[in-house]
Amino acid sequence: MVFIYVAGIIFVIDLLLKESIEKQDPETFPRELEKSQGKILLYRNHNAGFPFGFLEEKPQLVKNIPLIMTSALAGILLWLLPKKGQLLEKTALTFAIGGALSNLYDRMVRGYVIDYFSIQWKNLKKVVFNLGDLFIFAGAALLLISEVIQAVKEKSLFR
């Protein structure tokens, strides 16, 4: 049950941050995040497509694909929850679902995803994220780590 709460908390925090950004004067963006020493810039971007505006001319597709993917991830998590162990997989799915739900809400209700910060480091300077995006990325990274660990375990068992 804790996994569902965590996904909900990620969802709510990201939505609150997005709402805060939306209420601010668009003329004040981009700007430096206080106390970040110039390492994080705040934006108020509306992305009607996938990352970098990909497929923004196909709004129904941009809504349906995340709906299907988020539903599939939720189904997998619900299937795993009663099983013992697999904490890394459950955590990964929880992170990805929490972030995906926030972006899915934006797509369904607003028609665009609100992206609001950029990390000023190398090529990341060109990318504007939201907290949901970071949790989707973290979830995917944890799933990859889980798969690598499983592959190493299986390989060592067959020696």
TAJO-V198652 format. One record per helix or strand of 2 or more residues. SS is the DSSP state (H for helix, E for strand). FROM is the first residue (numbers start at 1). LEN is the number of residues. If there is no record, write none. Layout:
BEGIN
SS,FROM,LEN ; SS,FROM,LEN
END
This chain:
BEGIN
H,2,22 ; H,26,3 ; E,31,2 ; E,40,8 ; H,51,3 ; H,59,23 ; H,87,24 ; E,113,7 ; H,122,5 ; H,131,27
END
